Amino acid sequence: MGKRFFWFAVGVGFTAVIVLKGKALYEKFTPKGIANQLSTVQRGLATRAAVFIDTMTRAMDERETELREALEFGDN
């Protein structure tokens, strides 16, 4: 009796996990789920682009300062 109950409980738990994971996977591929994924990717790309532009701008400013100092055109 104990073995049967154990395996029954394992089966119920396994089924619950499969149903929950299946539901999440199903929702991921609905139009709303795809739209959510695309908006997440878009936000990530926008953030990366902003960081790139900020880094590039600071690097250009630093290099310009270095070149002006090397050519003795400092801000006077």
Number of C-alpha atoms within 10 A of each C-alpha: 5 7 8 9 10 11 11 12 12 12 12 12 12 11 12 12 12 12 12 11 12 12 11 12 12 11 13 15 12 11 10 11 15 13 13 13 13 12 12 12 12 12 11 12 12 12 12 12 12 12 12 12 12 12 12 12 12 12 12 12 12 12 12 12 15 13 13 13 12 10 9 9 10 11 7 3
